[in-house]
Amino acid sequence: MNCRRHGRKPTIALWMLVAVADVALIVAAAGLVTVLLVVAGVTVAAGGALAVRNLGRREPDTAKAVLRRRA
């Protein structure tokens, strides 16, 4: 009996081809303009979420940290 390993590169490549074919079918069914608008909207939303996340995390000023040290 042969012992095959799972997760080999040809298997991953096959699933990537299946994913590309799925995207092509979605584009063919929905229309190119619709898919481009959806992709643009998702990109803008992800960029906005990333900007909000980065603006929410600000490091404290070093001058205030120096004042808090004990003598």
Contacts in CASP RR format, 6 or more apart in sequence:
PFRMAT RR
TARGET T0000
AUTHOR 0000-0000-0000
METHOD contacts of the structure
MODEL  1
MNCRRHGRKPTIALWMLVAVADVALIVAAAGLVTVLLVVAGVTVAAGGAL
AVRNLGRREPDTAKAVLRRRA
26 35 0 8 1.000
27 35 0 8 1.000
END
